[in-house]
Structure formats: structure tokens, C-alpha cells
Amino acid sequence: MKRIYSIIILPLLAACSHTPADHFVLHGTVPGAMDSTEVDLQVDNRTIEPIEGYIINGKFELKGQLPIGAVYARLSMNNNGIAERKGIQEENAVKYVEANIFIENGDLTFSTPHIDSLPQSFWRYDIRRENNYTLKGSAAHDVFDRYRRATLDLQYRLRREERAAWEEKREPDAKAIAAMRSELRQATHEFIAANRHLSVNLHLAEMLEMEPFTYTQADLDAVTALFAGYTDTLPALRKFREDYRAASAYTQGKPFAGGEVYNLQGDTLRLGTTPGRYTLIDFWASWCGPCRASFPHLRKVYEANREKIEFISVSLDKNDSDWRKATDEEKLPWQQYCATPSFSRAIGKAYKITSIPTFLLIGPDGGIIFSGHDSNDLDAQLEKL
């Protein structure tokens, strides 16, 4: 009888310790966190609604259900609400921190030595602090963490150089930025090829995306080949393949078709390029702060390249008087045009311009060879000419 009883109880014990397969429970340990610090889990692809909770005695617990696979998520914490209610005003006492993790259904355990060791949110984010937390129970996060640790130093150096203008009050080194981005792309490509985890690899593939007209069809094929062995089991994979098929319309060398614009004299003409010369077209608008902030640097680019590049600015202003007023204020020394309504509507699809400023660089043969939003990226491209 005893032997029969022991045979019965062992499966019961196994069942009690079984990891949940249809939902997740995220247990967190955050020493130093103020009681009632808010915890928020936001999934990247919005497959589930944000999950909220509170830290009590340095612990929290969040529960949810993922419909499929593993997903990238941001785990954020802040005590602003409870600090206000307690009348705490010291800046260092108010915490906004976050962690980037991959979650999946099952028992998950998040831990950090202290809340102050986590990366701070917003402009204070320091990627090096991503080493200061762990997540156990997620195979996807184990893979993601290996990538992060392998590239952490490179990503930190790249971010530091990209932020040099406002963090260190100096001009970013465009050549160094381009070199580090290329190195990171190569490291990411190699990691995806060596690690077969679809959810993580699709997330990392976002780092391989490039601006329109800065890649060739061979570049696109090299990325899609990384996922050739996967079947369409995830909506994200289907979207990835659709996006890369669509990207083929914006490869380097696509002819610039032009469009109707008008000049300061009110004459309507068709915007084109000069055969045998490079042409740089700057799409901007009077209301666009970043556009106008880029002009001082763009002036330097113009002075250094005016002999070999034809510069053209095309405003997307809907109000003619706003364009004329801004043009008079800026007094840019190159050709100034305003797009007609039909051209303004067409450029989004024709050249995948979704924000401004956008710089289009067109080669002597009339093919587009660069598109970007950052004048420092433009510098790196011009150095190749």
C-alpha cells in the first residue's frame, strides 16, 4: 500500500511545481525601492495591454498571458506618485528607471542589486547599466542577453558619439559614427546567423534596417537570407518579409523623377537635376524646428562642396507666406523652391519621406544614392564622393 501511495503522490508533486504554459508570472526583487513604487510592463508589439503593479517591501508580481512566442518588453518603475503624496521633493529621491527584457509564458524572475543600479529613463539612459539586472525563466531573454553583453561596449561608444552635440557640446565625429554603425550591423548579422531564436532575431533585425536609398538589393537579400529557414509561424515574420519586399523599391540608384515646384518669383517649374553633377535636395518646412536647426551645419556643407554639388531646398509648407517669411529669415545661399500640393502628396510614396528634414543625394547619372535626416550622416556620405 505504501508503494502504491508513493507512486500516486509523485505526479501530484510534479503537477504542483509545473511551470505554467498558458500564462506568465513575473516575480521581481528591487531592493531600495520605495513602497508603492509603480511598475509597468509594456510589450513591444502590443499583443497585450500594459500590466501595472506596485513594489511592496522590495518585491512585485505581475501576471499576464502571451498569445504566442516570446516578446520584447519594457519594464519601467517610478515612484513619482507616492513621492508627491508624501511631499518628497528631493530630485535624487524620485526614481524613473527601466529594463528591457524578453518575456514568455512561464515563471519569470527579475532581480537587480538596487533600484539605483537600473538604467534611468529618458535622456539619462545609460546602456552600461543593462548589465545590472537579470531575468530568469525566459530562454528568449538568455539569447538576447548574450547579444547585449557582446555588443554593449560598442553600443555605448556609438550612443555617446551620437549624443556628443548636446551632452559634450561638440560636433559628433560623423566618420566614427558611420564606422561604429557598420561594425554593429556586422556583429548583429553574425549573431543572428549563429543563434536560431526567431523572436529575438526578428527584434535584432530591426538594427539591420537602413534608410531608403542607402542600401542595395544585395544588402536586402543578405538580411532576408538569415530567415530563409523559418516558416511563417509568427505575424512578425510575415510583416518582416513584406517590409523587405517593399524596401526593394527604394534601393540605391532609383532614378529621381522630380516633381512640380514654384520659386520665389511665383513661377512653376519641374524640379530636376543637372546631368554630370551631384545634387543635394533638402526637404524642409518653416514650422519644422529640427529643419531650421540643421541650417548652420548645412551652410558649412555647402561652402565645402559647392563646386561639385548643386544644392536645392524644397519646402513642404502649405502656406506660401510662411515659406516666404522663413526663406527671408534664413537667407540660404542656394536655390529655394516650394513644393506644389500634388508633389508634396507624392513624395512620401515615391521617396519614402516620412519626416523632415530629409536630405536626398542624387548622383551624376540621376540615381538617388543617399537619403537621411541627420546632417552628420550626410557628412559621412559626402566623404565617400
C-alpha positions as CSV (number, residue, x, y, z in Angstrom):
1,M,0.0,0.0,0.0
2,K,2.8,2.4,0.8
3,R,4.4,1.7,-2.5
4,I,1.2,2.5,-4.3
5,Y,0.7,5.7,-2.3
6,S,4.2,6.9,-3.1
7,I,3.6,6.3,-6.8
8,I,0.4,8.4,-6.7
9,I,1.9,11.4,-4.8
10,L,4.9,11.9,-7.0
11,P,2.9,13.0,-10.1
12,L,0.9,15.3,-7.7
13,L,4.1,16.9,-6.5
14,A,5.3,17.3,-10.1
15,A,2.0,18.9,-11.1
16,C,2.3,21.4,-8.2
17,S,5.7,22.5,-9.4
18,H,4.8,22.6,-13.1
19,T,5.7,25.8,-14.9
20,P,2.6,27.5,-16.3
21,A,2.4,27.1,-20.1
22,D,-0.5,29.4,-20.9
23,H,0.4,32.5,-18.9
24,F,3.4,34.1,-17.2
25,V,4.1,35.2,-13.7
26,L,6.9,37.8,-13.3
27,H,8.3,38.0,-9.8
28,G,10.6,41.0,-9.2
29,T,13.1,41.9,-6.5
30,V,14.1,45.5,-6.4
31,P,16.0,46.5,-3.2
32,G,15.9,50.1,-2.2
33,A,12.6,50.8,-4.0
34,M,10.1,53.0,-2.1
35,D,6.9,51.1,-1.1
36,S,4.1,51.8,-3.7
37,T,6.6,52.5,-6.5
38,E,4.7,51.9,-9.7
39,V,5.7,49.0,-12.0
40,D,4.6,49.0,-15.7
41,L,5.2,46.2,-18.2
42,Q,4.7,47.3,-21.8
43,V,5.0,44.8,-24.6
44,D,6.7,46.0,-27.8
45,N,4.2,44.7,-30.4
46,R,1.1,45.5,-28.3
47,T,-0.1,41.8,-28.2
48,I,-1.3,42.5,-24.7
49,E,-2.3,45.6,-22.8
50,P,0.2,47.2,-20.4
51,I,0.3,45.4,-17.0
52,E,0.7,47.5,-13.9
53,G,1.5,46.8,-10.3
54,Y,3.4,48.1,-7.2
55,I,6.6,47.3,-5.3
56,I,6.0,46.5,-1.7
57,N,8.9,45.5,0.6
58,G,11.2,45.4,-2.4
59,K,9.0,42.9,-4.3
60,F,6.5,42.9,-7.1
61,E,4.5,40.4,-9.1
62,L,2.9,40.8,-12.5
63,K,0.7,38.3,-14.3
64,G,-0.3,38.1,-18.0
65,Q,-0.8,35.9,-21.0
66,L,1.0,35.9,-24.3
67,P,-0.9,34.5,-27.2
68,I,2.3,33.2,-29.0
69,G,6.0,33.0,-28.6
70,A,8.3,35.4,-26.7
71,V,8.1,39.2,-26.9
72,Y,10.3,42.1,-26.2
73,A,9.1,44.3,-23.4
74,R,10.0,47.4,-21.3
75,L,9.7,47.0,-17.6
76,S,9.6,50.5,-16.1
77,M,9.3,51.7,-12.5
78,N,8.7,55.1,-11.0
79,N,7.8,56.5,-7.6
80,N,6.7,59.9,-8.7
81,G,3.1,59.4,-7.5
82,I,3.9,58.2,-4.0
83,A,6.7,60.8,-3.6
84,E,4.3,63.6,-4.4
85,R,1.7,62.3,-1.9
86,K,4.4,62.1,0.8
87,G,5.7,65.6,-0.1
88,I,9.1,64.3,-1.1
89,Q,10.8,66.9,-3.4
90,E,14.5,65.9,-3.4
91,E,15.4,65.2,-7.0
92,N,17.5,62.1,-6.2
93,A,14.6,60.6,-4.3
94,V,12.3,60.5,-7.3
95,K,13.1,57.4,-9.5
96,Y,12.3,56.8,-13.2
97,V,14.1,53.6,-14.2
98,E,13.6,50.8,-16.7
99,A,14.8,47.5,-18.0
100,N,14.5,45.9,-21.5
101,I,13.6,42.2,-21.3
102,F,12.2,39.3,-23.4
103,I,9.3,37.6,-21.7
104,E,7.4,34.4,-22.5
105,N,4.8,32.3,-20.7
106,G,6.1,30.6,-17.6
107,D,7.6,31.6,-14.2
108,L,9.9,34.6,-14.6
109,T,12.2,36.1,-12.0
110,F,13.6,39.7,-12.3
111,S,16.3,40.9,-9.9
112,T,18.7,43.8,-9.5
113,P,21.1,44.7,-6.7
114,H,19.4,48.0,-6.1
115,I,16.9,50.3,-7.8
116,D,19.6,52.9,-8.3
117,S,21.7,50.4,-10.3
118,L,19.0,50.2,-13.1
119,P,19.2,52.4,-16.2
120,Q,17.4,55.8,-15.7
121,S,14.7,56.6,-18.2
122,F,14.6,59.3,-20.9
123,W,17.7,61.3,-21.6
124,R,19.6,59.9,-18.7
125,Y,19.6,56.4,-20.0
126,D,23.0,54.7,-19.7
127,I,23.1,51.5,-21.6
128,R,26.0,50.2,-19.5
129,R,23.6,49.7,-16.6
130,E,21.8,47.0,-18.6
131,N,24.4,44.7,-17.0
132,N,22.8,45.4,-13.6
133,Y,19.8,43.2,-13.8
134,T,18.8,39.6,-14.7
135,L,15.7,37.8,-15.8
136,K,15.5,34.0,-15.2
137,G,13.0,31.6,-16.7
138,S,13.0,33.1,-20.3
139,A,15.1,31.3,-22.9
140,A,14.5,34.2,-25.2
141,H,16.0,36.6,-22.8
142,D,19.0,34.4,-22.3
143,V,19.7,34.7,-26.0
144,F,19.0,38.4,-26.0
145,D,21.3,39.0,-23.0
146,R,24.2,37.2,-24.8
147,Y,23.8,39.7,-27.7
148,R,23.5,42.7,-25.4
149,R,26.6,41.8,-23.4
150,A,28.6,41.0,-26.6
151,T,27.8,44.4,-28.1
152,L,27.4,46.6,-25.0
153,D,30.7,48.5,-25.2
154,L,30.2,49.2,-28.9
155,Q,26.6,50.4,-28.4
156,Y,27.7,52.7,-25.6
157,R,30.5,54.3,-27.6
158,L,28.1,54.8,-30.5
159,R,25.4,56.4,-28.4
160,R,28.0,58.6,-26.7
161,E,29.2,59.9,-30.1
162,E,25.7,60.4,-31.4
163,R,24.8,62.5,-28.4
164,A,28.0,64.5,-28.4
165,A,26.4,67.6,-29.7
166,W,24.1,68.1,-26.6
167,E,25.9,66.1,-24.0
168,E,29.5,67.3,-24.6
169,K,28.8,70.5,-26.7
170,R,30.9,69.3,-29.6
171,E,30.4,68.3,-33.2
172,P,29.9,64.5,-33.5
173,D,32.5,62.6,-35.4
174,A,30.4,61.6,-38.5
175,K,33.1,59.2,-39.8
176,A,33.5,57.4,-36.4
177,I,29.7,57.1,-36.2
178,A,29.4,55.5,-39.6
179,A,32.2,53.1,-38.8
180,M,30.7,52.0,-35.5
181,R,27.2,51.6,-37.1
182,S,28.8,49.4,-39.7
183,E,30.6,47.4,-37.1
184,L,27.4,47.0,-35.1
185,R,25.5,45.9,-38.2
186,Q,28.1,43.2,-38.9
187,A,28.1,42.0,-35.3
188,T,24.3,41.8,-35.3
189,H,24.2,40.0,-38.6
190,E,26.7,37.4,-37.3
191,F,24.8,36.9,-34.1
192,I,21.5,36.3,-35.8
193,A,23.2,33.8,-38.1
194,A,24.7,31.9,-35.1
195,N,21.6,31.9,-32.9
196,R,18.4,30.4,-34.0
197,H,15.7,32.1,-31.9
198,L,13.1,33.6,-34.2
199,S,11.5,36.2,-31.8
200,V,14.9,37.5,-30.7
201,N,16.3,37.5,-34.2
202,L,13.4,39.5,-35.6
203,H,13.9,42.1,-32.9
204,L,17.6,42.3,-33.6
205,A,16.9,42.5,-37.3
206,E,15.4,46.0,-36.7
207,M,19.0,47.1,-36.1
208,L,19.9,46.0,-39.6
209,E,17.3,48.3,-41.2
210,M,18.7,51.2,-43.2
211,E,17.4,54.4,-44.6
212,P,15.9,54.3,-48.1
213,F,18.5,54.6,-50.9
214,T,21.4,53.7,-48.6
215,Y,21.3,50.0,-49.5
216,T,21.4,47.7,-52.5
217,Q,19.3,44.8,-53.4
218,A,22.2,42.6,-52.3
219,D,22.0,44.1,-48.8
220,L,18.3,43.3,-48.5
221,D,18.9,39.7,-49.8
222,A,21.7,39.2,-47.2
223,V,19.2,40.0,-44.4
224,T,16.3,38.1,-45.7
225,A,18.6,35.0,-46.1
226,L,19.0,34.9,-42.4
227,F,15.3,34.0,-42.0
228,A,15.0,31.7,-45.1
229,G,14.8,28.6,-43.0
230,Y,11.8,29.8,-40.9
231,T,8.2,29.1,-41.7
232,D,5.6,31.9,-41.2
233,T,4.6,30.9,-37.7
234,L,4.6,34.5,-36.3
235,P,2.8,37.5,-37.7
236,A,6.1,39.5,-37.1
237,L,7.9,37.2,-39.5
238,R,5.3,37.8,-42.2
239,K,5.5,41.5,-41.7
240,F,9.3,41.4,-41.8
241,R,9.2,39.6,-45.2
242,E,6.5,42.0,-46.5
243,D,8.6,45.0,-45.4
244,Y,11.7,43.8,-47.1
245,R,9.9,43.1,-50.3
246,A,8.6,46.7,-50.2
247,A,12.1,48.0,-49.4
248,S,13.2,46.8,-52.8
249,A,11.5,49.9,-54.3
250,Y,14.0,52.2,-52.5
251,T,17.4,50.7,-53.4
252,Q,20.3,52.9,-54.4
253,G,20.2,54.0,-57.9
254,K,16.5,54.6,-58.3
255,P,16.0,57.5,-60.7
256,F,14.9,60.8,-59.3
257,A,11.7,61.6,-61.2
258,G,11.3,65.1,-59.9
259,G,8.1,67.0,-59.4
260,E,6.4,70.4,-59.7
261,V,7.6,73.2,-57.5
262,Y,7.5,77.0,-57.7
263,N,10.2,79.6,-57.0
264,L,10.2,82.9,-55.1
265,Q,9.1,84.7,-58.2
266,G,6.0,82.5,-58.4
267,D,7.0,80.6,-61.5
268,T,6.0,76.9,-61.6
269,L,8.6,74.5,-63.0
270,R,9.6,70.9,-62.9
271,L,12.3,70.1,-60.3
272,G,15.1,68.1,-61.9
273,T,18.9,67.5,-61.6
274,T,21.9,68.6,-63.6
275,P,23.4,65.7,-65.6
276,G,27.0,65.2,-64.7
277,R,26.7,66.8,-61.3
278,Y,25.7,65.7,-57.8
279,T,22.5,67.2,-56.5
280,L,21.5,67.6,-52.9
281,I,17.8,68.2,-52.2
282,D,16.8,69.3,-48.7
283,F,13.1,68.8,-47.9
284,W,12.1,71.1,-45.0
285,A,9.3,73.4,-43.8
286,S,9.1,76.7,-41.9
287,W,7.4,75.1,-38.9
288,C,10.0,72.3,-38.6
289,G,12.4,73.2,-35.7
290,P,14.9,70.4,-36.5
291,C,15.0,71.5,-40.1
292,R,15.9,75.1,-39.3
293,A,18.3,74.0,-36.6
294,S,20.2,72.0,-39.3
295,F,20.8,75.1,-41.5
296,P,24.0,76.3,-39.8
297,H,25.7,73.0,-40.4
298,L,24.2,72.7,-43.8
299,R,25.8,76.1,-44.7
300,K,29.2,74.6,-43.8
301,V,28.5,71.6,-46.0
302,Y,27.5,73.9,-48.8
303,E,30.7,76.0,-48.6
304,A,32.8,72.9,-48.6
305,N,31.1,71.2,-51.5
306,R,29.5,73.9,-53.7
307,E,31.9,73.3,-56.6
308,K,30.8,69.7,-57.1
309,I,27.3,69.6,-55.7
310,E,24.2,71.5,-56.6
311,F,22.2,72.4,-53.5
312,I,18.4,72.8,-53.6
313,S,15.9,73.3,-50.8
314,V,12.3,72.3,-51.3
315,S,9.8,73.5,-48.7
316,L,6.7,71.4,-47.9
317,D,4.9,74.4,-46.4
318,K,1.2,74.6,-47.2
319,N,1.1,78.3,-46.5
320,D,3.0,80.3,-49.1
321,S,3.6,83.3,-46.8
322,D,5.1,81.1,-44.1
323,W,7.6,79.7,-46.6
324,R,8.5,83.2,-47.9
325,K,8.9,84.6,-44.4
326,A,11.2,81.7,-43.3
327,T,13.2,81.9,-46.5
328,D,13.8,85.6,-46.0
329,E,14.8,85.0,-42.4
330,E,17.2,82.1,-43.2
331,K,18.8,83.7,-46.3
332,L,20.2,80.4,-47.5
333,P,22.6,80.9,-50.5
334,W,21.3,78.2,-52.7
335,Q,18.1,77.6,-54.8
336,Q,14.8,77.8,-52.9
337,Y,11.6,76.2,-54.0
338,C,8.2,75.3,-52.5
339,A,6.5,72.0,-53.5
340,T,3.1,72.1,-55.2
341,P,0.4,70.3,-53.3
342,S,0.5,67.4,-55.7
343,F,4.3,67.0,-55.3
344,S,4.0,67.2,-51.5
345,R,1.5,64.4,-51.5
346,A,3.6,62.2,-53.9
347,I,7.0,62.3,-52.2
348,G,6.0,60.1,-49.3
349,K,5.4,57.1,-51.5
350,A,7.9,58.0,-54.3
351,Y,10.9,58.5,-52.0
352,K,9.6,57.2,-48.6
353,I,9.9,60.6,-47.0
354,T,8.0,60.2,-43.7
355,S,9.6,63.0,-41.7
356,I,11.7,66.1,-42.3
357,P,14.4,67.3,-42.6
358,T,15.2,64.7,-45.3
359,F,18.3,65.0,-47.5
360,L,18.3,63.3,-50.9
361,L,21.6,63.0,-52.6
362,I,21.4,62.3,-56.3
363,G,24.3,61.1,-58.4
364,P,25.6,62.5,-61.7
365,D,23.6,59.8,-63.6
366,G,20.3,60.9,-61.9
367,G,20.1,58.0,-59.5
368,I,19.4,58.5,-55.8
369,I,22.4,57.4,-53.7
370,F,21.5,58.6,-50.2
371,S,18.6,59.6,-48.0
372,G,18.8,60.7,-44.4
373,H,17.6,63.0,-41.7
374,D,20.8,63.8,-39.9
375,S,23.3,66.3,-41.4
376,N,26.1,64.4,-39.7
377,D,25.1,61.2,-41.6
378,L,25.2,63.4,-44.7
379,D,28.8,64.4,-43.9
380,A,29.8,60.7,-43.8
381,Q,28.2,60.1,-47.1
382,L,29.8,63.1,-48.8
383,E,33.2,62.0,-47.6
384,K,32.8,58.9,-49.9
385,L,32.3,61.0,-53.0
